[in-house]
Amino acid sequence: MHLLKKTIILTGIGGNTAQGIARSLKQYNEYRLVGVDSDRYNLLLGSRYVEKTYLVPPADSPNYISKLNKIVRSEKADLLIPSPDPEVYTVSKYRDKLETNVMLPDHNTIEICQDKWTTYNVIRQHVYQPPTILIQNRRDILEAFTKINPPLWVRKRRGSGGSRSLLVYTPLQARVWIDYWDGYGEFITTKLLRGRNLSWIGLYNKGRLVLSGGYLRLRYFMKNISPTGVTGNINLGVTIHDDKLNSLAEDTIKAIDPNPHGVYTVDVKAEDKYSDSRLVVTEVNAGRLHMSAYIYTIAGLNIPYFYVKHALGEDTEKIPPRNSVKPGYFTIRSTDNEPIAISFKDITRSINTA
């Protein structure tokens, strides 16, 4: 029976991103899903959402691609969707050796977007970026405090989820933090951006924008485990229409990749809390959906479904390429519960005050 369905392999199935893709695609009876992961316990966690699972070596293993190809042949896979970043990088680099379809940007784009310092240097010629400094030694810390008014935002140039980021008020704080992580050459610093926290996601097919959506992050969960309160795990947010966000995100993508193909996400913050504050790109991801994909699905825009359709060259319904998701849907997530999407009107109707 499954031979009538297209088979899709999801890497990193133990993580929120791949599970969100699986849950989105499960809304249609068109696909057979196979999940892989390099952690046997995470593999069990993701097995709830797929028909079959495989334990594979880490993405940086020399036999990672050969193991994937073995699964591709065994399962007769039509498409592979990689996540998170290490898997995206390896699959992208060796895509010509992979024996199934992928929908990825050019590998140079992946290289740029997985390094925030490189991203900064590419896009600052095209969109506004506040001064950012790569901390290669202790002198760079002093230079940063000379050129940028504190407090400063210190973070890793690679990685996601606000990993090892810290707000620092003095050079000593910055030095102790970077010394602790032995992080010279791996940390960057810039000004603190105090305004709205936004994200944008867009799906392109050979240079054409297929769909996109904007999102306002309002609150993180597990924020107490991070010294900055930023974890990358959104507890509360709302879908938005914002033409300035759309223009900035599209200009940023085109600055990095003149012929974008696949999925891209752009993280943006406003410089300050005023409504007309200038927007600043803080991060760009290319080649992977992220955990917000399922948030969009429950808000009415099933991005993984459109992604698969375009990856396989199949027809889809026509939707507006900008502001593709309805605005005003609040999404609420926590660690072990199904996310919900609800309009503000329904929130007020649902809550009784004692």
C-alpha positions as CSV (number, residue, x, y, z in Angstrom):
1,M,0.0,0.0,0.0
2,H,2.8,2.4,0.8
3,L,4.2,2.1,-2.7
4,L,1.4,4.4,-3.8
5,K,2.8,7.1,-1.4
6,K,5.9,9.1,-1.8
7,T,8.6,8.2,0.7
8,I,10.4,11.0,2.5
9,I,13.4,10.7,4.8
10,L,13.6,13.1,7.7
11,T,17.0,13.5,9.3
12,G,17.3,14.5,13.0
13,I,13.9,13.0,13.7
14,G,14.6,13.3,17.5
15,G,14.5,17.1,17.3
16,N,11.6,19.5,17.2
17,T,12.2,20.6,13.6
18,A,11.9,17.2,12.0
19,Q,9.0,16.2,14.3
20,G,7.2,19.4,13.3
21,I,7.7,18.6,9.6
22,A,6.4,15.1,10.2
23,R,3.4,16.3,12.0
24,S,2.7,18.8,9.3
25,L,2.9,16.2,6.5
26,K,0.8,13.8,8.5
27,Q,-2.2,16.1,7.8
28,Y,-2.1,14.6,4.3
29,N,-2.4,11.0,3.4
30,E,0.2,11.3,0.6
31,Y,3.5,10.4,2.2
32,R,5.3,7.6,3.9
33,L,7.8,9.1,6.4
34,V,11.1,7.5,7.5
35,G,13.1,9.1,10.3
36,V,16.8,8.9,11.0
37,D,18.9,10.1,14.0
38,S,22.3,9.6,15.4
39,D,21.1,9.3,19.0
40,R,19.2,6.1,19.8
41,Y,17.1,7.7,22.5
42,N,16.1,10.7,20.4
43,L,15.3,8.2,17.7
44,L,12.7,6.6,19.9
45,L,11.3,10.0,20.7
46,G,10.8,10.8,17.1
47,S,9.4,7.3,16.2
48,R,5.9,8.4,17.1
49,Y,5.7,10.5,14.0
50,V,7.1,8.3,11.3
51,E,6.5,4.8,9.8
52,K,10.1,3.6,10.2
53,T,13.3,4.7,11.9
54,Y,17.0,4.1,11.4
55,L,20.0,4.8,13.6
56,V,22.8,6.5,11.6
57,P,26.2,7.9,12.4
58,P,26.7,11.6,13.2
59,A,26.7,13.9,10.2
60,D,30.4,14.5,10.4
61,S,31.1,10.8,10.1
62,P,32.9,9.8,6.9
63,N,30.3,7.1,6.2
64,Y,27.2,9.3,6.9
65,I,26.3,9.7,3.2
66,S,26.8,6.0,2.4
67,K,24.6,5.0,5.3
68,L,21.9,7.5,4.1
69,N,22.2,6.0,0.6
70,K,21.7,2.5,2.0
71,I,18.4,3.7,3.5
72,V,17.4,5.5,0.4
73,R,17.8,2.4,-1.7
74,S,16.1,0.2,0.9
75,E,13.1,2.5,1.3
76,K,13.0,3.7,-2.3
77,A,13.0,7.3,-1.0
78,D,11.7,10.1,-3.2
79,L,13.1,13.0,-1.1
80,L,15.3,13.7,1.9
81,I,14.7,16.7,4.1
82,P,17.7,17.5,6.3
83,S,17.8,19.1,9.8
84,P,19.4,20.4,12.0
85,D,22.4,22.4,10.7
86,P,25.2,19.7,10.8
87,E,23.0,17.4,8.7
88,V,22.1,20.3,6.3
89,Y,25.8,21.1,5.9
90,T,26.9,17.5,5.1
91,V,23.9,16.7,2.9
92,S,24.4,19.9,1.0
93,K,28.2,19.4,0.6
94,Y,27.7,15.8,-0.8
95,R,24.4,16.2,-2.5
96,D,25.8,14.9,-5.8
97,K,26.6,11.6,-4.1
98,L,23.1,11.3,-2.5
99,E,20.8,9.0,-4.4
100,T,17.6,10.9,-3.9
101,N,16.2,14.4,-4.3
102,V,16.9,17.3,-2.0
103,M,15.7,20.9,-2.2
104,L,18.7,23.0,-1.1
105,P,20.3,26.3,-1.9
106,D,23.8,26.5,-3.4
107,H,26.3,25.1,-0.9
108,N,28.1,28.4,-0.7
109,T,24.9,29.9,0.7
110,I,24.8,27.2,3.3
111,E,28.4,28.1,4.2
112,I,27.6,31.8,4.6
113,C,24.5,31.3,6.6
114,Q,26.0,28.9,9.1
115,D,28.6,31.5,10.1
116,K,27.1,34.7,11.5
117,W,30.3,36.7,11.1
118,T,30.4,35.8,7.4
119,T,26.7,36.5,7.0
120,Y,27.3,40.0,8.6
121,N,30.1,40.8,6.2
122,V,28.1,39.7,3.1
123,I,24.8,41.5,3.9
124,R,26.2,44.7,5.4
125,Q,26.9,45.9,1.9
126,H,23.2,45.7,1.1
127,V,21.1,46.2,4.3
128,Y,21.8,48.1,7.4
129,Q,23.9,46.4,10.1
130,P,25.2,48.0,13.3
131,P,28.9,47.6,13.9
132,T,29.9,44.0,14.8
133,I,33.3,42.9,15.9
134,L,34.9,39.4,15.8
135,I,36.6,38.8,19.1
136,Q,39.9,37.2,18.2
137,N,41.9,38.4,21.3
138,R,41.5,40.6,24.4
139,R,42.4,43.7,22.4
140,D,39.3,43.2,20.3
141,I,37.2,43.3,23.5
142,L,38.6,46.7,24.4
143,E,38.0,47.9,20.8
144,A,34.4,46.7,20.9
145,F,33.7,48.8,24.0
146,T,35.3,51.8,22.4
147,K,33.3,51.6,19.2
148,I,29.9,50.3,20.7
149,N,28.0,51.8,23.6
150,P,27.4,49.1,26.2
151,P,25.7,46.9,27.0
152,L,27.1,44.6,24.3
153,W,25.6,41.4,23.0
154,V,28.2,38.6,22.9
155,R,27.4,35.4,21.1
156,K,28.9,32.5,19.1
157,R,29.4,33.0,15.4
158,R,28.0,29.5,14.8
159,G,25.1,27.6,16.3
160,S,21.5,28.3,17.1
161,G,19.1,28.8,20.1
162,G,21.1,31.7,21.6
163,S,23.9,29.3,22.4
164,R,26.5,30.9,24.8
165,S,25.1,34.4,24.3
166,L,25.5,36.9,27.1
167,L,24.7,40.5,27.7
168,V,27.9,42.2,29.0
169,Y,28.3,45.7,30.6
170,T,32.1,45.8,31.0
171,P,35.2,44.5,29.2
172,L,36.0,42.3,32.2
173,Q,32.6,40.5,31.9
174,A,33.2,39.8,28.2
175,R,36.8,38.6,28.8
176,V,35.7,36.2,31.6
177,W,32.9,34.8,29.5
178,I,35.0,34.2,26.4
179,D,38.0,32.9,28.4
180,Y,35.6,30.4,30.0
181,W,34.6,29.0,26.7
182,D,38.1,29.3,25.2
183,G,36.2,31.2,22.5
184,Y,38.6,33.7,20.8
185,G,37.8,33.7,17.1
186,E,34.4,32.1,17.7
187,F,32.5,34.9,19.4
188,I,31.2,38.1,17.9
189,T,29.7,41.2,19.6
190,T,27.4,44.0,18.7
191,K,25.0,46.5,20.3
192,L,22.0,45.4,22.3
193,L,18.9,45.6,20.2
194,R,16.0,46.4,22.5
195,G,13.0,46.3,20.2
196,R,10.6,43.8,18.7
197,N,11.8,40.2,18.1
198,L,10.7,39.1,14.6
199,S,11.2,36.1,12.3
200,W,10.5,35.5,8.6
201,I,10.4,32.3,6.6
202,G,10.3,32.0,2.9
203,L,10.2,29.2,0.4
204,Y,11.8,29.8,-3.0
205,N,11.8,27.7,-6.2
206,K,14.6,28.6,-8.6
207,G,14.7,32.3,-7.6
208,R,10.9,32.7,-7.3
209,L,9.3,33.4,-3.9
210,V,6.6,30.8,-3.5
211,L,5.3,31.8,0.0
212,S,6.5,33.6,3.1
213,G,5.3,34.5,6.6
214,G,6.2,36.8,9.4
215,Y,6.1,36.1,13.2
216,L,6.5,38.2,16.3
217,R,8.1,36.4,19.2
218,L,6.7,37.5,22.5
219,R,8.0,35.1,25.0
220,Y,10.5,32.2,25.3
221,F,10.0,29.2,27.5
222,M,12.9,27.7,29.6
223,K,14.3,31.3,29.6
224,N,15.5,30.9,33.2
225,I,18.1,28.4,32.0
226,S,19.8,31.0,29.8
227,P,21.8,33.9,31.1
228,T,20.2,36.1,28.5
229,G,16.7,34.7,28.7
230,V,16.9,33.7,25.0
231,T,16.7,30.0,24.2
232,G,15.3,29.8,20.7
233,N,12.2,28.0,22.1
234,I,9.2,30.2,21.6
235,N,6.5,30.0,24.2
236,L,4.3,32.7,22.9
237,G,4.2,34.5,19.5
238,V,1.8,35.8,16.9
239,T,1.6,35.7,13.1
240,I,2.0,39.2,11.5
241,H,1.9,41.0,8.2
242,D,4.8,43.5,8.1
243,D,5.9,44.9,4.7
244,K,9.1,46.3,6.2
245,L,10.0,42.9,7.5
246,N,9.2,41.3,4.1
247,S,11.3,43.7,2.2
248,L,14.3,43.5,4.5
249,A,14.2,39.7,4.6
250,E,13.9,39.4,0.8
251,D,16.7,41.9,0.2
252,T,18.9,40.0,2.7
253,I,18.3,36.7,1.0
254,K,19.1,38.1,-2.5
255,A,22.3,39.7,-1.1
256,I,23.4,36.2,0.0
257,D,22.0,34.2,-2.9
258,P,21.0,35.8,-6.2
259,N,19.1,32.7,-7.2
260,P,17.5,31.4,-4.0
261,H,16.1,27.9,-3.9
262,G,14.6,26.0,-1.0
263,V,13.7,27.4,2.4
264,Y,15.3,30.4,4.2
265,T,14.6,32.0,7.6
266,V,15.6,35.4,8.8
267,D,15.8,36.6,12.4
268,V,15.2,40.3,12.9
269,K,15.2,42.7,15.9
270,A,14.2,46.3,16.1
271,E,16.9,48.7,17.3
272,D,14.6,50.1,20.1
273,K,11.1,49.9,21.4
274,Y,9.6,52.6,19.2
275,S,7.1,51.4,16.6
276,D,9.0,53.0,13.7
277,S,12.4,51.7,14.9
278,R,14.9,50.4,12.3
279,L,14.9,46.7,11.8
280,V,18.2,44.7,12.0
281,V,18.9,41.3,10.6
282,T,20.6,39.2,13.4
283,E,20.7,35.8,11.7
284,V,19.9,34.0,8.4
285,N,19.4,30.3,8.0
286,A,19.3,28.5,4.7
287,G,18.4,25.0,3.7
288,R,16.4,24.0,6.6
289,L,12.9,24.4,8.0
290,H,13.0,25.2,11.7
291,M,10.7,24.5,14.7
292,S,8.4,27.4,13.8
293,A,7.3,25.5,10.7
294,Y,4.7,23.6,12.7
295,I,3.6,26.8,14.3
296,Y,2.7,28.1,10.9
297,T,1.0,24.8,10.1
298,I,-1.4,25.1,13.1
299,A,-2.0,28.7,12.1
300,G,-3.1,27.6,8.7
301,L,0.0,27.6,6.4
302,N,1.5,24.1,6.0
303,I,4.9,25.1,4.7
304,P,6.4,21.6,4.8
305,Y,3.6,20.4,2.5
306,F,4.4,23.2,-0.1
307,Y,8.1,22.4,0.4
308,V,7.6,18.8,-0.6
309,K,5.4,19.6,-3.5
310,H,7.9,22.0,-5.0
311,A,10.8,19.7,-4.3
312,L,9.1,16.9,-6.2
313,G,7.9,19.2,-9.0
314,E,4.2,18.7,-8.3
315,D,1.5,21.2,-8.6
316,T,0.2,23.2,-5.7
317,E,-2.6,25.7,-5.0
318,K,-1.7,29.3,-5.7
319,I,-1.2,31.4,-2.6
320,P,0.1,35.0,-2.2
321,P,4.0,34.8,-2.0
322,R,4.0,37.5,0.7
323,N,2.0,37.5,3.9
324,S,0.9,34.0,3.1
325,V,-0.3,33.2,6.6
326,K,-3.2,35.0,8.2
327,P,-2.2,37.6,10.8
328,G,-3.3,37.7,14.4
329,Y,-2.9,34.0,15.3
330,F,-1.3,33.6,18.6
331,T,0.7,30.4,19.0
332,I,1.3,28.9,22.4
333,R,3.9,26.2,23.1
334,S,5.4,24.5,26.1
335,T,7.7,21.6,26.5
336,D,5.4,18.5,26.6
337,N,2.1,19.8,25.1
338,E,0.6,20.1,21.7
339,P,1.0,23.7,20.5
340,I,-2.2,25.7,19.9
341,A,-3.1,28.6,17.6
342,I,-5.8,30.9,18.6
343,S,-7.0,34.4,17.6
344,F,-7.0,37.2,20.1
345,K,-10.8,37.3,20.0
346,D,-11.0,33.6,21.0
347,I,-8.4,34.2,23.7
348,T,-10.6,36.7,25.4
349,R,-13.6,34.5,25.0
350,S,-11.9,31.5,26.5
351,I,-10.6,33.0,29.7
352,N,-12.8,33.5,32.7
353,T,-11.5,35.9,35.4
354,A,-12.1,34.9,39.0
